[in-house]
């Protein structure tokens, strides 16, 4: 069984590697979104008020992410 402590250690190791990869990504000027595209309408999430979260969501999300948890 995998514990939170095991996942934290694995995440810390992979976080350094992923940070370096992300820092190397640079979008050319023609790929940057226009100012018009950046303006977004806020999403109404009022229906989520008072809802209970998904148990162990983050543990399962990290395990399912191939970049973080190999």
PyMOL commands that set and color helices and strands:
alter all, ss='L'
color gray80, all
select helices_A, chain A and resi 4-23+29-31+35-38+46-48+57-64
alter helices_A, ss='H'
color red, helices_A
deselect
rebuild
show_as cartoon
